Structure formats: C-alpha cells, structure tokens
C-alpha cells in the first residue's frame, strides 16, 4: 500500500512541510520572520503615505 509523503510521521515533527527535509522549527522561524518583515513594510508604507498626503 502506497503512503503519500507527509501522510504519516515526517522528519522533524510530522507535518507535510517536514517532507522537504528541513526541521519544522525552521519553517516556524521563517514564517515569523516574514510576518515581522511584512508588518514593518506596511508601517513604513503607511507613514510615507500619510507624510506625502
């Protein structure tokens, strides 16, 4: 019986992202870093818009 990658216990935590070989912790850290970067970029854009207008 064929089992799809990520269907069972994967590498590093059991999620489908772990199939890539990276630890789930790295994916979480990357997601948090991208979230913080997005918030900082939004705040900078809003400041520029309010200063220009």
Rosetta constraint file for C-alpha pairs under 8 A:
AtomPair CA 3 CA 7 HARMONIC 6.66 0.50
AtomPair CA 3 CA 8 HARMONIC 7.79 0.50
AtomPair CA 5 CA 10 HARMONIC 7.59 0.50
AtomPair CA 5 CA 16 HARMONIC 7.35 0.50
AtomPair CA 5 CA 19 HARMONIC 6.48 0.50
AtomPair CA 6 CA 10 HARMONIC 5.47 0.50
AtomPair CA 6 CA 14 HARMONIC 6.90 0.50
AtomPair CA 6 CA 15 HARMONIC 6.08 0.50
AtomPair CA 6 CA 16 HARMONIC 4.37 0.50
AtomPair CA 6 CA 17 HARMONIC 7.59 0.50
AtomPair CA 6 CA 18 HARMONIC 7.29 0.50
AtomPair CA 6 CA 19 HARMONIC 5.82 0.50
AtomPair CA 7 CA 16 HARMONIC 7.16 0.50
AtomPair CA 8 CA 14 HARMONIC 6.72 0.50
AtomPair CA 9 CA 13 HARMONIC 7.10 0.50
AtomPair CA 9 CA 14 HARMONIC 4.36 0.50
AtomPair CA 9 CA 15 HARMONIC 7.37 0.50
AtomPair CA 10 CA 14 HARMONIC 4.22 0.50
AtomPair CA 10 CA 15 HARMONIC 6.16 0.50
AtomPair CA 10 CA 16 HARMONIC 7.09 0.50
AtomPair CA 10 CA 18 HARMONIC 5.80 0.50
AtomPair CA 10 CA 19 HARMONIC 5.97 0.50
AtomPair CA 11 CA 18 HARMONIC 5.28 0.50
AtomPair CA 11 CA 19 HARMONIC 6.23 0.50
AtomPair CA 11 CA 21 HARMONIC 6.40 0.50
AtomPair CA 11 CA 22 HARMONIC 7.69 0.50
AtomPair CA 11 CA 23 HARMONIC 7.06 0.50
AtomPair CA 12 CA 18 HARMONIC 6.08 0.50
AtomPair CA 12 CA 22 HARMONIC 7.47 0.50
AtomPair CA 12 CA 23 HARMONIC 5.00 0.50
AtomPair CA 12 CA 24 HARMONIC 5.92 0.50
AtomPair CA 13 CA 18 HARMONIC 6.78 0.50
AtomPair CA 13 CA 23 HARMONIC 7.44 0.50
AtomPair CA 13 CA 24 HARMONIC 6.19 0.50
AtomPair CA 14 CA 18 HARMONIC 6.64 0.50
AtomPair CA 15 CA 19 HARMONIC 7.50 0.50
AtomPair CA 15 CA 24 HARMONIC 7.66 0.50
AtomPair CA 17 CA 22 HARMONIC 7.85 0.50
AtomPair CA 17 CA 24 HARMONIC 7.00 0.50
AtomPair CA 17 CA 27 HARMONIC 7.70 0.50
AtomPair CA 18 CA 22 HARMONIC 5.78 0.50
AtomPair CA 18 CA 23 HARMONIC 6.06 0.50
AtomPair CA 18 CA 24 HARMONIC 5.82 0.50
AtomPair CA 22 CA 26 HARMONIC 6.77 0.50
AtomPair CA 22 CA 27 HARMONIC 7.62 0.50
AtomPair CA 23 CA 27 HARMONIC 6.98 0.50
AtomPair CA 24 CA 28 HARMONIC 6.30 0.50
AtomPair CA 25 CA 29 HARMONIC 6.11 0.50
AtomPair CA 26 CA 30 HARMONIC 6.02 0.50
AtomPair CA 27 CA 31 HARMONIC 6.11 0.50
AtomPair CA 28 CA 32 HARMONIC 6.22 0.50
AtomPair CA 29 CA 33 HARMONIC 6.12 0.50
AtomPair CA 30 CA 34 HARMONIC 6.12 0.50
AtomPair CA 31 CA 35 HARMONIC 6.10 0.50
AtomPair CA 32 CA 36 HARMONIC 6.18 0.50
AtomPair CA 33 CA 37 HARMONIC 6.13 0.50
AtomPair CA 34 CA 38 HARMONIC 6.07 0.50
AtomPair CA 35 CA 39 HARMONIC 6.27 0.50
AtomPair CA 36 CA 40 HARMONIC 6.21 0.50
AtomPair CA 37 CA 41 HARMONIC 6.15 0.50
AtomPair CA 38 CA 42 HARMONIC 6.13 0.50
AtomPair CA 39 CA 43 HARMONIC 6.20 0.50
AtomPair CA 40 CA 44 HARMONIC 6.19 0.50
AtomPair CA 41 CA 45 HARMONIC 6.13 0.50
AtomPair CA 42 CA 46 HARMONIC 6.17 0.50
AtomPair CA 43 CA 47 HARMONIC 6.18 0.50
AtomPair CA 44 CA 48 HARMONIC 6.23 0.50
AtomPair CA 45 CA 49 HARMONIC 6.13 0.50
AtomPair CA 46 CA 50 HARMONIC 6.10 0.50
AtomPair CA 47 CA 51 HARMONIC 6.04 0.50
AtomPair CA 48 CA 52 HARMONIC 6.04 0.50
AtomPair CA 49 CA 53 HARMONIC 6.12 0.50
